[in-house]
Amino acid sequence: MEFYRAYKEGKLICTLCQHYCKIKEGSTGICGVNKNVGDKIDCLVYGYPSALYIDAIEKKPLYHFLPATKILSLGTVGCNFHCSFCQNWSLSQEHQIDKSRYISPKNMVQLALESDCPSIAYTYNEPTIFYPYARDIAIEAHKKGLKNVYVSNGYESDEVIDDMEGIIDAINIDLKSYNAVYYKSLGGSLEKVLKNIRHFAKKDIWMEITTLIVPTKNDSGEELHKIASFIAELSLDIPWHISAFHPDYKEIELPRTSLQSLKKAYAIGKSYGLKYVYMGNVKANADTLCPSCGKLLIQRDGFRNSFLFLKGNFCECGEKIEGVFDA
């Protein structure tokens, strides 16, 4: 499938993300890795992962999708944002491609099978910029009974979101802020991210949302109320991960997110009726409790161990727990 279309004066429009870059021959789009080579746009990182690890799926973070399993995780270089606090900036802000190791989609799936991973994650940098590669891997993964996970900034094009249904099984979207000016400084549009989250909510793709709480940037009560309200309007069953920031990249002068700040965000989320709010990157309770009777359903010990006391999607009290709990 092609993710570009013709434009005037020999330019091509890349249709991978909401930037819809108009790229002249010989140039790349904002991401730096999708290039107009004359008759098409070539994804330069196709087959060349720069990061490849086996993680706990809880690290994505996904708490309601195949908990207590391993996931083969891969990323390339490049990104369509330029977040000053990026914790994977050595990948996302890099455009030099290491071509010393080529891994085909079939070989990537084989690695997952050999590693006893029931799923594959497209993560670390923004996977939308290497969607042609992720898509081919995901299709091969489904043939072998494996599931596919996307960890994203939520800036996919409409075309990619529609294509993902039936190919990608779960997504975690990073809702970075509820401030249009702040989003613009990161290289994106709040309006477009919110539109995309609404779009995903209508798809058969399991979705969880993460907000990295960055001190002085997006941690005001007003902004947290807006984020929680937005999620609640979509569904009270969408898990919201509120994660602690640590100084990195261009934001090394900022303090770490305090536990008090996370607890404030947690309380705000619960005040809107969100059933599943989780604090991340801190030593805090990350267990899943039944929102009806309070029974412990999934016990988590950081990213090391998770223990399930849940059969299928139901608590013993009859409450349905939304998510995908069986491979």
C-alpha positions as CSV (number, residue, x, y, z in Angstrom):
1,M,0.0,0.0,0.0
2,E,1.3,3.5,-0.9
3,F,1.3,6.3,1.7
4,Y,1.9,9.2,-0.6
5,R,0.2,11.1,-3.4
6,A,1.2,13.4,-6.2
7,Y,1.3,17.2,-5.7
8,K,2.2,20.0,-8.0
9,E,5.7,21.0,-9.3
10,G,7.0,17.4,-8.9
11,K,6.4,17.3,-5.2
12,L,4.8,14.3,-3.4
13,I,2.6,14.5,-0.3
14,C,3.6,12.0,2.4
15,T,0.4,10.6,3.9
16,L,1.9,8.9,7.0
17,C,1.2,11.6,9.5
18,Q,-0.8,14.7,10.1
19,H,2.0,16.9,8.8
20,Y,1.2,15.8,5.3
21,C,4.6,17.0,4.2
22,K,4.9,18.3,0.6
23,I,8.3,16.9,-0.3
24,K,10.3,17.9,-3.4
25,E,12.5,15.3,-5.1
26,G,15.6,14.5,-3.2
27,S,14.3,15.8,0.1
28,T,12.8,14.3,3.2
29,G,9.8,15.4,5.3
30,I,9.9,16.7,8.8
31,C,10.8,13.2,10.2
32,G,14.0,13.1,8.2
33,V,13.6,9.5,7.1
34,N,10.9,9.5,4.4
35,K,12.3,10.7,1.1
36,N,11.0,11.7,-2.3
37,V,13.1,9.7,-4.7
38,G,11.3,10.9,-7.8
39,D,8.5,8.5,-8.4
40,K,7.7,7.6,-4.8
41,I,8.4,8.3,-1.2
42,D,10.9,5.8,0.2
43,C,10.9,5.0,3.9
44,L,14.7,5.1,4.4
45,V,14.6,3.2,7.8
46,Y,12.7,0.2,6.4
47,G,14.4,-2.9,7.7
48,Y,16.9,-1.0,9.8
49,P,15.9,-1.0,13.5
50,S,18.2,1.1,15.7
51,A,16.7,-0.3,18.9
52,L,15.6,-3.9,19.5
53,Y,14.8,-5.3,23.0
54,I,12.6,-7.7,24.8
55,D,10.5,-5.8,27.4
56,A,7.7,-6.4,29.8
57,I,4.5,-5.3,28.1
58,E,3.8,-3.2,31.2
59,K,6.7,-1.0,30.2
60,K,5.0,0.3,27.0
61,P,2.9,1.1,29.2
62,L,0.0,-1.3,28.6
63,Y,-1.7,-2.6,31.7
64,H,-4.9,-4.1,30.1
65,F,-3.4,-5.8,27.1
66,L,-1.7,-9.3,27.6
67,P,-0.5,-8.5,31.1
68,A,2.5,-10.4,32.5
69,T,3.9,-11.2,29.0
70,K,7.1,-10.3,27.2
71,I,7.0,-8.2,24.0
72,L,9.6,-7.8,21.3
73,S,10.1,-4.0,21.0
74,L,11.7,-2.2,18.1
75,G,12.3,1.4,16.9
76,T,14.3,3.2,14.3
77,V,15.7,6.8,14.1
78,G,13.7,9.9,13.4
79,C,10.5,11.5,14.6
80,N,7.8,13.9,13.5
81,F,8.0,15.9,16.8
82,H,10.9,17.6,18.5
83,C,10.0,17.3,22.2
84,S,12.5,19.1,24.4
85,F,12.1,16.4,27.2
86,C,12.3,13.3,25.0
87,Q,13.7,10.4,26.9
88,N,14.6,8.6,23.6
89,W,16.1,11.7,21.9
90,S,19.2,9.8,20.8
91,L,16.9,7.8,18.5
92,S,14.1,10.3,17.8
93,Q,16.3,13.3,16.9
94,E,18.8,11.3,14.9
95,H,18.7,11.0,11.1
96,Q,21.8,9.0,10.5
97,I,20.7,5.5,9.6
98,D,22.8,2.5,10.7
99,K,22.4,0.1,7.8
100,S,24.8,-2.5,9.1
101,R,22.0,-4.8,10.1
102,Y,18.9,-5.5,7.9
103,I,16.0,-7.4,9.5
104,S,13.2,-8.3,7.2
105,P,9.6,-8.4,8.4
106,K,9.6,-12.2,8.4
107,N,12.9,-12.4,10.3
108,M,11.5,-9.9,12.9
109,V,8.5,-12.2,13.5
110,Q,10.9,-15.1,13.8
111,L,12.8,-13.3,16.5
112,A,9.6,-12.8,18.4
113,L,8.7,-16.4,18.1
114,E,12.2,-17.6,19.2
115,S,12.0,-15.3,22.2
116,D,8.5,-16.6,23.2
117,C,7.0,-13.1,22.8
118,P,3.3,-13.2,22.0
119,S,3.4,-9.7,20.6
120,I,5.6,-7.1,18.9
121,A,5.8,-3.4,19.8
122,Y,6.6,-0.5,17.5
123,T,8.0,2.0,19.9
124,Y,11.0,4.0,21.2
125,N,10.8,6.6,18.4
126,E,7.5,7.5,16.7
127,P,6.4,4.4,14.7
128,T,4.2,6.3,12.3
129,I,7.3,7.5,10.5
130,F,8.2,3.8,9.8
131,Y,4.7,2.6,9.3
132,P,5.4,0.8,6.0
133,Y,8.0,-1.4,7.9
134,A,5.8,-1.8,11.0
135,R,2.8,-2.7,8.8
136,D,4.6,-5.4,6.9
137,I,5.9,-6.9,10.2
138,A,2.5,-6.7,11.7
139,I,0.9,-8.6,8.8
140,E,3.5,-11.3,9.1
141,A,3.0,-11.4,12.9
142,H,-0.7,-12.0,12.5
143,K,0.0,-14.9,10.3
144,K,1.9,-16.5,13.1
145,G,-0.7,-15.7,15.8
146,L,1.2,-12.8,17.3
147,K,-0.3,-9.4,18.2
148,N,0.9,-5.9,17.4
149,V,1.3,-2.9,19.7
150,Y,1.9,0.7,18.8
151,V,3.4,3.3,21.2
152,S,2.7,6.7,19.6
153,N,2.4,10.4,19.9
154,G,-1.0,10.1,18.2
155,Y,-0.1,12.1,15.1
156,E,-1.0,9.4,12.5
157,S,-2.7,10.5,9.2
158,D,-6.3,9.6,8.7
159,E,-5.2,7.1,6.1
160,V,-2.9,5.3,8.5
161,I,-5.4,5.1,11.3
162,D,-8.0,3.6,8.9
163,D,-5.4,1.1,7.6
164,M,-4.3,0.1,11.2
165,E,-7.6,-1.5,12.1
166,G,-7.2,-5.2,11.7
167,I,-3.4,-4.9,11.6
168,I,-2.5,-3.1,14.9
169,D,-4.2,-4.7,18.0
170,A,-3.4,-2.1,20.7
171,I,-2.0,1.4,21.0
172,N,-0.8,3.6,23.8
173,I,-1.0,7.3,22.8
174,D,1.0,10.0,24.6
175,L,-1.4,12.9,25.2
176,K,1.4,15.3,26.1
177,S,-0.7,18.3,27.1
178,Y,-4.0,20.1,26.7
179,N,-2.4,23.4,25.7
180,A,-2.4,24.3,22.0
181,V,0.6,26.6,22.3
182,Y,2.7,24.1,24.2
183,Y,1.8,21.4,21.6
184,K,2.9,23.7,18.8
185,S,6.3,24.1,20.5
186,L,6.7,20.3,20.4
187,G,6.0,20.2,16.7
188,G,2.4,19.2,16.7
189,S,-1.2,20.3,17.0
190,L,-3.4,19.6,20.1
191,E,-6.5,19.7,18.0
192,K,-5.2,17.0,15.6
193,V,-4.1,14.7,18.4
194,L,-7.5,15.0,20.1
195,K,-9.2,14.3,16.8
196,N,-7.0,11.2,16.3
197,I,-7.7,9.9,19.8
198,R,-11.4,10.2,19.0
199,H,-10.8,8.4,15.7
200,F,-9.0,5.5,17.5
201,A,-11.7,5.2,20.0
202,K,-14.1,4.2,17.2
203,K,-11.7,1.5,16.0
204,D,-11.3,-2.1,17.1
205,I,-7.9,-1.3,18.6
206,W,-7.4,-1.4,22.3
207,M,-6.2,2.0,23.5
208,E,-4.5,3.3,26.6
209,I,-3.4,6.9,27.2
210,T,-0.2,8.3,28.8
211,T,0.6,11.8,30.1
212,L,4.1,12.5,31.2
213,I,3.7,15.1,34.0
214,V,6.4,17.7,33.3
215,P,6.8,20.2,36.1
216,T,5.8,23.8,35.1
217,K,4.9,22.6,31.6
218,N,1.7,20.6,31.9
219,D,1.1,20.0,35.6
220,S,-1.5,22.7,36.4
221,G,-4.7,21.5,37.9
222,E,-6.7,23.2,35.1
223,E,-4.8,21.3,32.4
224,L,-5.0,17.9,34.2
225,H,-8.8,18.5,34.7
226,K,-9.1,19.0,30.9
227,I,-7.2,15.9,30.1
228,A,-9.2,13.7,32.5
229,S,-12.5,15.2,31.3
230,F,-11.6,14.5,27.7
231,I,-10.7,10.9,28.4
232,A,-13.9,10.4,30.5
233,E,-16.0,11.7,27.6
234,L,-14.6,9.0,25.4
235,S,-14.9,6.1,27.9
236,L,-14.4,5.6,31.6
237,D,-12.7,2.3,30.7
238,I,-9.7,3.8,29.0
239,P,-6.7,3.4,31.3
240,W,-4.8,6.7,32.0
241,H,-1.1,6.4,32.8
242,I,0.3,9.5,34.6
243,S,4.0,9.2,34.5
244,A,6.8,11.0,36.3
245,F,9.3,13.1,34.3
246,H,13.0,12.9,34.9
247,P,15.4,15.5,33.6
248,D,16.7,14.6,30.1
249,Y,17.7,16.0,26.7
250,K,17.0,19.8,26.7
251,E,15.1,19.9,30.0
252,I,17.9,18.9,32.4
253,E,17.2,21.9,34.6
254,L,13.7,20.9,35.4
255,P,13.0,19.0,38.7
256,R,11.7,15.4,38.7
257,T,7.9,15.1,39.0
258,S,7.0,14.8,42.7
259,L,4.9,12.0,44.0
260,Q,2.5,14.7,45.3
261,S,2.0,16.0,41.7
262,L,1.2,12.5,40.5
263,K,-1.2,11.9,43.4
264,K,-3.0,15.2,42.4
265,A,-3.3,14.0,38.8
266,Y,-4.5,10.6,40.1
267,A,-7.2,12.2,42.2
268,I,-8.3,14.3,39.3
269,G,-8.7,11.3,37.1
270,K,-10.7,9.4,39.6
271,S,-12.9,12.5,40.2
272,Y,-14.1,12.2,36.6
273,G,-15.0,8.5,37.1
274,L,-12.0,7.0,35.3
275,K,-11.9,3.4,36.4
276,Y,-8.2,2.8,35.8
277,V,-5.6,5.5,36.6
278,Y,-2.0,4.4,37.1
279,M,1.1,6.2,38.3
280,G,4.2,5.4,36.4
281,N,8.0,5.8,36.8
282,V,7.7,5.9,40.6
283,K,7.4,3.3,43.3
284,A,3.7,3.5,43.7
285,N,0.8,1.0,43.7
286,A,0.2,0.0,40.0
287,D,-2.2,-2.8,40.7
288,T,-5.5,-3.2,38.9
289,L,-8.5,-3.4,41.2
290,C,-12.1,-4.2,40.3
291,P,-13.8,-0.8,40.0
292,S,-17.0,-2.4,41.5
293,C,-15.9,-4.5,44.5
294,G,-12.3,-3.5,44.9
295,K,-10.9,-7.0,44.5
296,L,-7.2,-7.2,43.5
297,L,-7.2,-8.5,39.9
298,I,-3.7,-7.8,38.6
299,Q,-0.8,-7.3,41.0
300,R,2.3,-5.6,39.6
301,D,5.8,-5.4,41.0
302,G,7.3,-2.7,38.8
303,F,8.1,-4.1,35.4
304,R,9.5,-7.3,36.9
305,N,6.5,-9.4,37.8
306,S,2.8,-9.2,37.2
307,F,0.3,-11.7,38.8
308,L,-3.2,-12.2,37.4
309,F,-6.1,-13.0,39.6
310,L,-8.5,-12.6,36.7
311,K,-10.2,-15.1,34.4
312,G,-11.1,-13.7,31.0
313,N,-12.5,-10.2,31.3
314,F,-14.6,-10.6,34.4
315,C,-14.2,-10.1,38.1
316,E,-15.8,-12.8,40.3
317,C,-18.4,-10.1,41.2
318,G,-19.5,-10.0,37.6
319,E,-17.9,-6.6,36.7
320,K,-16.5,-6.6,33.2
321,I,-12.9,-5.4,33.0
322,E,-12.2,-3.9,29.6
323,G,-9.0,-5.0,27.9
324,V,-7.4,-8.0,26.2
325,F,-6.3,-10.5,28.8
326,D,-5.9,-13.7,26.7
327,A,-3.4,-14.1,23.9
